[in-house]
Amino acid sequence: MANVGNQLPTQAVSKPASGKHGNVLPLWGNEKTMNLNPMILTNVLSSPYFKVQLYELKTYHEVVDEIYFKVNHAEPWEKGSRKTAGQTGMCGGVRGVGTGGIVSTAYCLLYKLFTLKLTRKQLMGLITHSDSPYIRALGFMYIRYTQPPADLVDWYDGFLDDEEMPIVQQELDVKAGGGCVMTVGEMLRSFLTKLEWFSTLFPRIPVPVQKSIDVKMKARPRKVPVKETPEEEPEVEEPGKQGEQRGSRTPKQTPSPKKSPKRSRSRSHHREKERHGPSFDRELERERDRQKKERGGGGEGGARGQGETAVPQRRQKPRPEGT
């Protein structure tokens, strides 16, 4: 019998229908708790939202609509509802054993999906949904909690790069209150390589399976999605704007005019020289010719002037005749 919680020494796997995989999904681990953290499960089952509002939802499509309208993050607890200050060890941190809080709408709906016993077709409908990235996120979390670890890569393989979906459906803010935007591919890599998910733990993956997953992830580096945003618009920048960008802490990484292929500093320098160079050289030559002429013609005149001024200094002033 499987233990309640994240550590499952004896994992029970319910076998699907014989022959093809069919539409029945296998369940790995505890078939009652969905392998959720005991504190999270207790808060889900005692939540008025789960007991009253979600109890009235009977079909798969009603739950999907509820996810669309109510879920805005993927954390297990609502923002500011847990107080773990001063707690250490098993009573605080990621394990969530010491204190509870307000369990999130996302985890209430995740467990509601588990009570519906989703089929393979329904789960594929969640992870390929085009209306909201949070519908997809809960589908991928359902896989992480309930499917055999050896099958996780097969489930996530086609979505690690997630290039088929538009960029609006590739990104989601998984943190309560906002501030942790990631793509679906980044979230799936976190599911496969990390045990922690905010203030809880995923079910443990056996060591041989985890090593195999790590090797596959290293052999498949993450592709950065290219956003179609016009980054080449600020080609001609004013000096004042450049000063503002240099003074800011997080300047925008726009192509520098020095490195821009359409605007070369050396070419503009040569253009400036071609515009102003010839007229300046002509004026310089004229000035030199004028100075030479002044020096050549003014040398003799200067000597004469010096001679004429020198003679009156040597002569004595004549005395008047009446003396």
KAPEVEN-V978139 format. One record per helix or strand of 2 or more residues. SS is the DSSP state (helix for helix, strand for strand). FROM is the first residue (numbers start at 0). LEN is the number of residues. If there is no record, write none. Layout:
# KAPEVEN-V978139
ss: (SS SS)
from: (FROM FROM)
len: (LEN LEN)
This chain:
# KAPEVEN-V978139
ss: (helix helix helix helix helix helix helix helix helix strand strand helix strand strand helix helix helix)
from: (37 47 59 88 104 119 132 148 166 170 180 183 195 199 206 238 264)
len: (8 9 11 3 11 8 14 11 4 3 3 10 2 2 12 9 50)
